[in-house]
Amino acid sequence: MDHLQAFLLGLLQGLTEFLPVSSSGHLALGSHFLGIEEENNLLFTIVVHGATVLSTIVVFRKDIWSLIKAIFSFQWNEETQYIAKLIVSMIPIGVAGVLFKDQIEALFDGNIVFVGCMLLLTACLLSFTYFFKRKNDREVGFKDAIIIGIAQAMAVVPGISRSGSTIATGLLLGDKKDSVAKFSFLMVLAPIIGANLLEVVGGDLTSAPSVSVTVLMTGFVTAFLSGLLACKWMINIVKRGKLIYFAIYCAVVGLISIFVG
């Protein structure tokens, strides 16, 4: 992997982690068209995912700090209830990761036709929020948290957008637009950090071909900066209800992937 490839893939990861177009699907497509083998991409993928986690922390630093302080208040208040909802939302993806880890990893085999089909599914889900609009006047509850968590678990499949599926699910449940956007971005922090730590501790990186530090830094910085912009942009997009445009984009990219593949 060279610096240009790292820049392009970092840009893809940073933008698509937050925009509802599937970061895993775009990384798979980007790697395919750039001629990068999956085993050459593992360490890089971990690094750029870390970059987008950091960008999320920066954007929501005040909210995260409030939640951290609430933990040590030892009170059942609004903040601790919110933490409990986040934990509940992580249960489905935790179960999927433990029980179906091998099957999930098998999906990342460079099959861009499959990715294209899943992008079409993402397009359909985003379209539902446009054609089946709700009042969206309530906060995310515990029942909503588990349903949104199931949507996140389904999004481990490349081509299904994590942010798209979780935000669309919350909107269809009637949750406030800004509330579900923030919940969607915060609920993914622990799963991504945990998955990356498991990859490192598990020793799966030892057999991967080495990637230069400067190439990794190029991808990290690009993913971080583009992630900052995309995260803030996505919050405004959700508030304005403009997800239909991303549905069209996913449909076009999905069809192209199917025909090219």
CORSUL-V376786 format. One record per backbone hydrogen bond with DSSP energy under -0.5 kcal/mol. NH is the residue of the N-H (numbers start at 1). CO is the residue of the C=O. E is the energy in kcal/mol with one decimal. If there is no record, write none. Layout:
nh->{NH:NH}
co->{CO:CO}
e->{E:E}
//
This chain:
nh->{6:7:8:9:10:11:12:13:14:15:16:17:18:19:21:21:22:26:27:28:29:30:31:32:33:34:35:35:36:37:40:41:42:45:46:47:48:49:50:51:52:53:54:55:56:57:58:59:60:61:64:65:66:67:68:69:70:71:72:73:74:74:75:77:81:82:83:84:85:86:87:88:89:90:90:91:91:94:95:96:97:98:99:100:104:105:106:107:107:108:109:112:115:116:117:118:119:120:121:122:123:124:125:126:127:128:129:129:130:130:131:132:137:138:145:146:147:148:149:150:151:152:153:154:155:156:157:160:161:165:166:167:168:169:170:171:172:173:174:174:175:176:180:181:182:183:184:185:186:187:189:191:192:193:194:195:196:197:198:199:200:201:202:203:204:205:206:208:216:217:218:219:220:221:222:223:224:225:226:227:228:229:230:231:232:233:234:235:236:237:238:239:240:241:241:242:245:246:247:248:249:250:251:252:253:254:255:256:257:258:259:260:261}
co->{2:3:4:5:6:7:8:9:10:11:12:13:15:15:16:19:19:22:23:24:25:26:27:28:29:30:31:32:31:35:37:38:38:41:42:43:44:45:46:47:48:49:50:51:52:53:54:55:56:58:60:61:62:63:64:65:66:67:68:70:70:71:70:75:77:78:79:80:81:82:83:84:85:86:87:87:88:90:91:92:93:94:95:96:100:101:102:103:104:105:107:110:111:112:113:114:115:116:117:118:119:120:121:122:123:124:125:126:126:127:127:128:174:174:141:142:143:144:145:146:147:148:149:150:151:153:154:157:159:161:162:163:164:165:166:167:168:169:170:171:170:138:176:177:178:179:180:181:182:183:186:187:188:189:190:191:192:193:194:195:196:197:198:200:199:199:203:205:212:213:214:215:216:217:218:219:220:221:222:223:224:225:226:227:228:229:230:231:232:233:234:235:236:237:238:237:242:243:243:244:245:246:247:248:249:250:251:252:253:254:255:256:257}
e->{-2.2:-2.5:-2.5:-2.7:-2.4:-2.3:-2.2:-2.6:-2.6:-2.3:-2.7:-1.8:-0.7:-2.2:-0.5:-2.5:-0.5:-2.0:-2.6:-2.1:-2.4:-3.2:-2.7:-2.0:-2.6:-1.8:-0.6:-0.7:-2.9:-0.6:-0.9:-1.5:-0.7:-2.5:-2.0:-2.1:-2.6:-2.0:-2.0:-1.6:-1.8:-1.9:-2.1:-2.0:-1.9:-2.2:-2.2:-2.2:-2.4:-1.1:-2.8:-2.4:-2.0:-2.0:-2.3:-2.3:-1.7:-1.4:-0.9:-1.3:-0.6:-0.7:-0.6:-1.6:-2.3:-1.7:-2.0:-2.1:-2.1:-2.2:-2.3:-2.5:-2.3:-1.0:-0.8:-0.6:-1.1:-1.9:-2.5:-2.5:-2.2:-1.8:-2.8:-2.0:-2.6:-2.4:-1.8:-0.7:-1.2:-1.3:-1.4:-1.4:-1.8:-2.4:-2.0:-2.0:-2.1:-1.7:-1.5:-2.2:-2.3:-1.9:-2.2:-2.5:-1.9:-1.5:-0.8:-0.5:-0.5:-1.2:-2.2:-2.6:-1.0:-1.3:-2.4:-1.8:-1.8:-3.1:-2.0:-1.8:-1.8:-2.0:-2.1:-2.0:-1.0:-1.3:-1.4:-2.1:-0.7:-2.4:-2.5:-2.4:-2.2:-2.0:-2.2:-2.5:-2.5:-1.5:-0.6:-1.0:-2.4:-3.1:-2.5:-1.7:-2.0:-2.5:-2.2:-1.8:-2.2:-2.4:-1.1:-0.5:-2.2:-2.5:-3.0:-2.6:-2.4:-2.2:-2.2:-1.9:-2.0:-3.2:-2.5:-1.1:-1.3:-0.5:-1.2:-1.0:-2.1:-2.6:-2.1:-2.1:-2.5:-2.8:-2.0:-2.5:-2.5:-2.5:-2.3:-1.9:-2.0:-1.8:-2.5:-2.6:-1.8:-2.4:-2.8:-1.7:-1.5:-2.2:-2.6:-1.9:-1.7:-0.7:-0.9:-1.9:-1.1:-0.7:-1.6:-2.0:-2.0:-2.8:-2.1:-2.3:-2.8:-2.5:-2.2:-2.4:-2.5:-2.0:-2.4:-2.8:-2.3}
//
